[in-house]
Amino acid sequence: MANHTNFRRMGRQVLLYLAVLIIIFWTVAPYLWLIISSFSYRIDLLQVPLRWIPARVTLDNYYELFFSRGGTNANASLFLRALGNSGVIASSTTLICLLLGVLSAYALSRLKFPGSRVYMVLMLIVQMIPPIAIIIPLYVILRRFELLDTRYGLILVYLSFILPLVVWLMRSYFGAIPSELEDAARIDGCTRLGALFRIILPLSGPGLVSVAVFAFIAAWNEYLYAFVLTTAAAKTLPVLVGEFSTKLGLEYLRIAAAGVLASLPPVILALVFQRFIIRGLTAGAVK
């Protein structure tokens, strides 16, 4: 009987590991092929049978993203402008969301005021609205205030769906911190804001880091709003990656190189702050 139980347990573990390997391969394989394509020549990618390891490696696809050859490559300047737009918009959105989200989450977590529950429900409803349903009203509003194709316009739009996420995550994290710590600080003379900045925020380091990473990745990877609300001046990197083309057609290898570079900031942030992200999510979920 014991042997039969051990055999069933081993069978479940084998199936679990097999499922994990399949999911990992399904997730990682496209990204690996993107990296391989970015270092390959076009003729090598068209070989039959397909070769996963290219016979020749080149950096020309990356070089052409940043430098123009003979002044004929306009994509280089477009890429650098889009890279700057994405960096400024994502960083500004993250900082503003952290500043406003922390204060709002702390108020919802610690203060009892009329309408607090309604406020949380409204934020949840906003998160459930599909972006395609409000893209036209947003376009009309931004055009009315002359914010189309501007960084400020995109930042305001991104705040509308990233800020509620920040408030929800930070509220659950603040709720897991004992309120007795603030009470002791207020007895010693701290105001509520003083207790927030001196007691609560230092204890909320993992939560702040995880929320900041999620906010930055959401702003960096956003495509629909940037595609509809920008034309040239404020175009972001995800939109530009799909627009690399010449008179001879799409530049697949350059798209692959640009895709790799566009994915580096989120991947690096997730790897560097992985420990803080896990701690922040688990601490905010368990009280």
C-alpha positions in Angstrom: 0.0 0.0 0.0 2.8 2.4 0.9 4.6 1.6 -2.4 1.4 2.3 -4.3 1.1 5.7 -2.6 4.7 6.6 -3.3 4.3 5.6 -6.9 1.2 7.8 -7.3 3.0 10.7 -5.6 6.0 10.3 -8.0 3.6 10.2 -10.9 2.0 13.5 -9.9 5.4 15.1 -9.5 6.6 13.9 -12.9 3.4 15.3 -14.5 3.8 18.6 -12.6 7.4 19.0 -13.7 6.5 18.0 -17.3 3.7 20.7 -17.3 6.1 23.3 -15.9 8.7 22.5 -18.6 6.1 22.8 -21.3 4.9 26.1 -20.0 8.5 27.4 -19.7 9.3 26.3 -23.3 6.1 27.8 -24.6 6.9 31.1 -22.9 10.7 31.3 -23.5 11.0 29.9 -27.0 9.5 32.9 -28.9 11.8 35.2 -26.9 14.8 33.1 -27.7 13.9 33.1 -31.3 13.6 36.9 -31.2 17.1 37.1 -29.8 18.5 34.7 -32.4 16.9 36.5 -35.2 18.3 39.9 -34.0 21.9 38.5 -34.4 21.3 36.7 -37.7 21.4 37.5 -41.4 18.2 37.3 -43.4 19.5 34.5 -45.6 20.3 32.4 -42.6 16.8 32.6 -41.3 15.4 31.4 -44.6 17.4 28.2 -44.7 15.6 24.8 -44.8 15.8 23.0 -42.5 15.6 25.7 -39.9 18.8 26.2 -37.8 18.3 27.4 -34.2 22.0 28.3 -34.0 23.0 30.7 -36.8 26.1 30.0 -38.7 27.1 33.6 -38.7 26.5 36.3 -36.1 26.2 40.0 -36.8 25.6 43.2 -34.9 24.4 45.2 -37.9 20.8 45.0 -36.9 21.5 46.7 -33.6 24.0 49.2 -35.2 21.4 50.4 -37.7 19.0 51.2 -34.9 21.3 53.9 -33.5 23.4 55.0 -36.4 22.6 56.1 -39.9 24.7 54.8 -42.8 25.3 57.6 -45.3 22.3 59.6 -44.0 19.8 57.2 -45.7 18.5 55.5 -42.6 15.7 57.6 -41.0 14.8 54.7 -38.7 17.8 55.5 -36.4 16.6 58.9 -35.4 13.0 57.6 -35.0 14.2 54.8 -32.8 16.2 57.1 -30.5 13.3 59.5 -30.2 10.8 56.7 -29.4 13.3 55.3 -26.9 13.5 58.7 -25.1 9.7 59.1 -25.2 9.2 55.6 -23.6 11.7 56.3 -20.9 10.4 59.7 -20.0 6.7 58.7 -20.1 7.2 55.4 -18.2 9.4 57.0 -15.5 7.1 60.1 -15.0 4.0 57.9 -14.8 5.7 55.6 -12.2 6.8 58.5 -10.0 3.4 60.3 -10.1 1.5 57.0 -9.5 3.8 56.3 -6.5 3.3 59.7 -5.0 -0.4 59.9 -5.4 -1.0 56.2 -4.9 0.8 56.0 -1.6 -1.1 58.9 -0.1 -4.5 57.6 -1.4 -3.8 54.0 -0.3 -2.7 55.2 3.2 -5.9 57.3 3.6 -8.1 54.4 2.4 -6.3 52.0 4.7 -6.1 54.0 7.9 -8.8 56.7 7.7 -12.5 56.1 7.9 -14.5 58.6 5.9 -17.8 58.7 4.1 -17.6 57.1 0.6 -14.4 55.2 1.1 -16.0 51.9 0.0 -17.6 53.6 -2.9 -14.3 55.0 -3.9 -12.7 51.6 -3.9 -15.6 50.1 -5.9 -15.3 52.9 -8.5 -11.5 52.2 -8.9 -12.3 48.5 -9.4 -14.9 49.3 -12.1 -12.4 51.6 -13.9 -10.0 48.6 -14.1 -12.7 46.4 -15.6 -13.5 48.8 -18.5 -11.8 47.7 -21.7 -9.5 50.3 -23.2 -11.0 50.1 -26.6 -14.3 51.3 -25.1 -12.9 54.6 -24.0 -10.3 55.3 -26.6 -12.6 57.6 -28.6 -13.6 59.8 -25.7 -10.0 60.1 -24.6 -9.0 61.1 -28.1 -11.7 63.8 -28.2 -10.7 65.1 -24.8 -7.0 65.3 -25.6 -7.7 67.0 -28.9 -9.9 69.5 -27.1 -7.0 70.4 -24.8 -4.3 70.2 -27.5 -2.6 67.2 -25.8 -2.6 64.8 -28.8 0.8 63.5 -29.7 2.4 64.9 -26.5 4.1 63.2 -23.6 1.9 65.0 -21.2 -1.2 63.6 -22.8 0.1 60.0 -22.6 1.1 60.4 -19.0 -2.4 61.6 -18.1 -3.9 58.7 -19.9 -1.6 56.2 -18.3 -2.4 57.6 -14.9 -6.0 56.7 -15.4 -5.4 52.9 -15.4 -2.1 52.5 -13.6 -2.9 54.7 -10.5 -5.9 52.5 -9.4 -3.7 49.5 -9.6 -1.1 51.2 -7.4 -3.7 52.2 -4.9 -5.2 48.7 -4.7 -1.8 47.0 -4.2 -0.5 49.6 -1.6 -3.7 49.6 0.3 -3.5 45.9 0.9 0.2 46.2 1.9 -0.5 49.1 4.3 -3.3 47.0 5.8 -0.9 44.3 6.7 1.3 46.7 8.8 0.1 46.9 12.5 -1.5 50.3 13.2 0.1 50.1 16.8 3.3 51.3 15.2 1.7 54.5 14.0 -0.1 55.0 17.3 3.3 54.8 19.2 4.8 57.3 16.8 1.9 59.7 17.2 2.2 59.5 21.0 5.8 60.6 20.6 4.7 63.6 18.6 4.5 62.5 15.0 1.7 63.7 12.7 0.0 61.3 10.4 2.2 62.3 7.5 5.2 62.0 9.8 4.3 58.5 10.8 3.7 57.6 7.2 7.1 58.8 6.0 9.1 57.8 9.1 7.4 54.5 10.1 5.2 53.0 7.4 7.2 53.7 4.2 10.5 52.3 5.5 8.6 49.1 6.4 6.9 49.1 3.0 10.1 48.9 1.0 9.3 45.6 -0.8 5.8 46.7 -1.5 6.9 50.0 -3.0 9.5 48.3 -5.2 7.1 45.7 -6.5 4.4 48.4 -7.2 7.0 50.6 -8.9 8.1 47.8 -11.1 4.6 46.8 -12.1 3.7 50.5 -12.8 6.8 51.0 -15.0 6.3 47.8 -17.0 2.6 48.7 -17.6 3.5 52.1 -18.9 6.5 50.9 -20.9 4.6 48.1 -22.6 1.3 49.9 -23.3 0.5 49.9 -27.0 -3.2 50.8 -27.8 -3.3 54.3 -26.3 0.1 55.2 -27.7 -0.8 53.9 -31.1 -4.0 55.9 -31.3 -3.1 59.1 -29.4 0.3 59.7 -31.0 1.6 60.3 -34.5 5.2 61.3 -34.5 6.5 63.5 -31.7 5.4 61.4 -28.7 5.4 57.9 -30.4 6.7 55.3 -28.0 8.9 52.3 -28.5 6.3 49.5 -28.7 4.4 51.4 -31.4 7.6 52.1 -33.4 8.8 48.5 -33.3 5.9 47.4 -35.5 6.4 50.3 -38.0 9.9 49.6 -39.2 9.6 49.3 -43.0 11.3 50.3 -46.2 10.3 50.4 -49.8 11.2 46.7 -50.0 8.9 45.7 -47.2 9.2 45.1 -43.5 12.7 44.9 -41.9 12.1 41.8 -39.8 15.7 41.6 -38.5 15.6 45.2 -37.4 12.2 44.7 -35.8 13.7 41.7 -33.9 16.6 43.8 -32.7 14.3 46.6 -31.6 12.1 44.1 -29.9 15.0 42.8 -27.8 16.0 46.3 -26.8 12.4 47.2 -25.9 12.1 44.2 -23.7 15.3 44.7 -21.8 14.1 47.3 -19.2 11.1 45.2 -18.0 13.2 42.0 -18.0 16.1 43.6 -16.1 13.8 45.2 -13.6 11.9 41.9 -13.0 15.2 40.0 -12.5 16.9 42.6 -10.3 14.0 43.2 -8.0 12.5 39.7 -8.1 13.1 39.2 -4.4 11.3 42.4 -3.5 8.4 41.8 -5.9 7.7 38.4 -4.3 8.0 39.7 -0.8 5.8 42.7 -1.6 3.0 40.6 -3.1 3.1 37.9 -0.4 3.3 40.5 2.5 0.3 42.4 1.1 -1.7 39.3 0.6 -1.3 37.8 4.1 -2.4 39.8 7.1 
